[in-house]
Amino acid sequence: MTRQDIMKRPESSTAVTKPQSFYERRVIPPADIIEGPEEYTVRVDMPGVAKDSIELKVDGSKLLVRGSTGKYHNDNSKMVLREINPTMYQREFQLGSEIDRSKINAEYESGVLNISLHKNEQSKPREIRIK
């Protein structure tokens, strides 16, 4: 996996969904990517998103992350000032051939989604014994 692969931001109109209302914001969440000997860790910042509203999907060589904060306001109330709007987060990553798609795990805590992308055995560094 190259840095260009994993850091690809969605550029096409189909990569990020359109807002459901005038007040909904679309955000490409910031991410950190850390490489270790066994795996890559992708940390995606999605504040205000409930764990059960996060969608994490692998489609071929793409890893898609989606989440929404939902509504903040009661529809029966009169809005006097509106500065907090529902937010739809969406980010897409390209997965290289060294990622084992069957061993992708994720945890969500305090507004940060941590995704573990385990490397295939062939792509892990190994020591070669000299005879």
N, C-alpha and C positions, 0 to 999 in steps of 0.2 A: 504494500500500500504506500503510495507516495503522498507527500504532503498536499500536492495539488488534488489528488483524488479525494482525500477525506475532508479537505477544507472547502470543497466546491459549495458555493452558495446557490440556492435556487434562483435562476435568472428568468426562466420561462414563466408565462402566465399561468400554466397548469401546476407549477411547483408550489405556489402559495394560494390557498383558497381565498375567494372574495369575501369581504365582510358580510355578515348576515343582516346587518342594519347599518344605518348611517353612523351610529355611535360606536360600533365595534372597531377596535384597532387590530391591524395585522402586524405581527412582529416576527422578525427572524431572530431567534434568541442567540445570544453570544454563547460560545462554547470553548472549552479548553480540551486539548487532546494530549494525553501523556502516554509515551511508549515505554513499556517495561519489557523484560525478557520473555514473558509468557503471554502478554496481552497488551492491547491498547485500552486506555480508559478515556471515555468521552464524557465530559461534564457539561451539561446543558442547563443554563440558568433560566428557569420559568417560574418567577415569583407569582404567588396567588393562585396557582393551579392546584386543584385537588387531585390526589393520586389516581382516583378512579376515572378521571376525565382525560388521562394521558393515553395516547395511542402510539405504540412502537411497532413498526412493521418492517420486515425485510421483503423486498421485491426484486429478485435477481441480484444485481450488484448495488442496489440502493437500500439505504437505511433511512426510513422516514419517521420523524418524531413530530407529533402533534399534541397540543393541549390547549385548553381554554379555561379562562377564569370564570366564565359564566356571568350571570347578571348580579350586579351589586345592589340594585334598587328595586323596590316594590312598585309594580305597575299601577297600583291603586293610589299611590301618593303623588302629590304635585311637586314637580322638580323645580326648585328655586335656583339652584346652581349645579351645573353638571361638569365636573372635571375628571371624575373617575369613570372610565368606560370599560366594558368587557374587552378582553384581549384574547386574540387567537394567535398562539405561537405555532410556527411550523418551520422545520429545518430538514434538509435532505443531505445525506452524506453518501459518497461513492465508496463502496467496499472493495478493497483489492482482493486478489485471488488467495492471499495468505490468511484470510479470515475464515475461521470455522463457523459457518452460519448456524450450525446446530448448538453451539455453545455460547450464544449471546445472552447475557444476563443484564438486568437493570434493577436499580434501587432508587427510590425517591425519598428525599428528606430535606426539609427546610427550604423548599423551593428550588432544589438542585436535583436533576436527574443524572445519575451515574450509570453509564452503560459500559459493560465489560465486553470487549471484542477479543476473544481468545484466538491466538495464532494457531495455524495448522502445524503439525509436528515437523513437516518439511521446512517450514520457514523459521523455526526457532533456532537460535544459535546452538551449536553443539561442538564439543571438543572431539578432535580426531586423534585417535591413538596411533602413534608411530611404531611400526614393527621393526 
